[in-house]
């Protein structure tokens, strides 16, 4: 049994990992964990998820109404509600904007073709939902018909959502989805991605069903130094992080540009 403080730490760790790996940027992305019957822990709206603290998280009910926490819950929580409602086996959900997977949807390329053994073992088939307006009920509606049978869904021209029986599984599926899209893209440049044989796919799917839970341990995998650009960005974020407004973002960009300008001037001397 994992207690709430540990779940809060796992959720914050997973958000930092998503940010460090470039799977989310700015204030994008949202993650949630089921805490109890009709009670979920989720990320707040408007904050940069790479620098969240455990007390930034929000507790909501199944309808997305805030039960505890000082921030507003994610504006995309409807999508999480829709998945929890259909999938009682799902304990955690990750929504991110993985660049390669999203680019495939922008180019009208489906990732449903089974090309990698690891993808079948970890995810199964990757689905794609039609275009929907972010932050509205359209997103949840676009997932209907796909949620029941898929653990990873690309949201056309937007991002992706993954789910699992624990947070490590949902997180790992997002990483594997993005890695799959990256390999698909390289294979496409090399002449085209070829599907795995049907029999191999059936054997891999049977193995996935027998071992649905990830062996990934979230906290121990994120004890690495942040990427340089995130380190610089973090210097501009105060300890009690304020919502990432347009004004704050503009100030941050201006500040970083100023740093670059100074460095360029110094190197010319
Ligand atoms: Zn999004």
Boltz pocket constraint, residues with backbone or C-beta under 6 A from the ligand:
constraints:
  - pocket:
      binder: B
      contacts: [[A, 28], [A, 29], [A, 76], [A, 95], [A, 96], [A, 97], [A, 134], [A, 158], [A, 159]]
      max_distance: 6.0
